[in-house]
Amino acid sequence: MMAIMPSSEAPQPAPTTDAGRAALDAVVADPARALLALDFDGTLAPIVDDPEQAAVHPRAVAALDRIGPCLGKVAVVTGRPVLTALRLGGFDDRPGLSRLSILGQYGAERWDAQTGEADIPPPPAAIAEVESRLPRLLDDLGLGDVALEKKGRAVVLHTRRLADPAEAQRRLAGPVAALARSHGLAAEQGRNVIEVRDPSVDKGRALRDLVAQTGATAVVYAGDDLGDLPAYVALQSMRAAGEVRALLVAVASAEQPALVPRSDLAVDGPEELADWLERLADRLGC
Ligand SMILES: O=P(O)(O)OC[C@H]1O[C@H](O[C@H]2O[C@H](CO)[C@@H](O)[C@H](O)[C@H]2O)[C@H](O)[C@@H](O)[C@@H]1O
């Protein structure tokens, strides 16, 4: 008869670096001083054509619901506006996520489950200027089918639904960067998107603030796209300085391979991240 292994002893995708293993051990040894921070799109939520149709993988949110009471802090750190992440995430009716924080628009916005309140500063005026100029720019490039996502503090050009998304993104890159620059903004590339936004905020700064606020000594961060690299850089620098232990998880995709070689642990898409979170909950005994 086949032996059934108790879930708490089940193997999990293991970190491939000493630093990653040490961070995971530190999370398990002292969960009250651990921070689990996760990106939204492509990490918790599988990528879809229409950003309004994105949803967190149901097993991922269920695993976070288990993990939430065990850890010092669970946070979502996303390019989405906090209210959008809240609406699409299915986080708010989960008792285990009653201390969840969402850092939105790369840390410019914040929502805390404990208060139910969102801190949403007014957007830079330059965003409205850029939005008003984009339709003409897209028409001039023959790319009028590029979808615009208006997020208040940022505007995102989506190429995923075009016949040749990569070629459209390549043609857009220069003109959109010039338009952004002329308004004191940045144009940042992502998975079939170019996002025009205020470059003074990023996920690295957001994570540093969160570590300082929570006093976390061990951090797990999971992301999939270029917008997550500042979080990686911040955590690598904090762990090199001995300030925290950090486990960098890459949610791998054929579209964006940049995070995998910088990570301590790679999983194959949001489905496998959901598996990993379930095993983390098992290992924590949550
Ligand atoms: O920081 P994130 O949570 O990863 O948000 C970054 C951007 O993600 C969204 O775009 C991505 O997901 C879409 C829905 O799956 C997909 O269609 C698109 O191709 C992806 O790049 C979102 O729409 C943006 O606003 C975020 O900035």
The ligand as an ORCA input file, in Angstrom:
! r2SCAN-3c Opt
* xyz 0 1
  O       2.109     45.066    -10.268
  P       1.112     44.151    -10.918
  O       0.078     43.679     -9.968
  O       1.756     43.015    -11.652
  O       0.373     45.056    -12.026
  C       1.116     45.444    -13.207
  C       0.171     45.711    -14.375
  O      -0.632     44.604    -14.507
  C      -1.756     44.624    -15.358
  O      -1.351     44.208    -16.636
  C      -1.007     42.856    -16.686
  O      -2.155     42.054    -16.390
  C      -3.229     42.174    -17.363
  C      -4.382     41.301    -16.887
  O      -3.961     39.967    -16.742
  C      -2.708     41.775    -18.747
  O      -3.735     41.904    -19.711
  C      -1.503     42.641    -19.125
  O      -0.966     42.226    -20.366
  C      -0.430     42.507    -18.035
  O       0.686     43.335    -18.288
  C      -2.529     45.925    -15.277
  O      -3.480     45.977    -16.302
  C      -1.696     47.142    -15.167
  O      -2.471     48.262    -14.798
  C      -0.632     46.952    -14.090
  O       0.196     48.066    -14.067
*
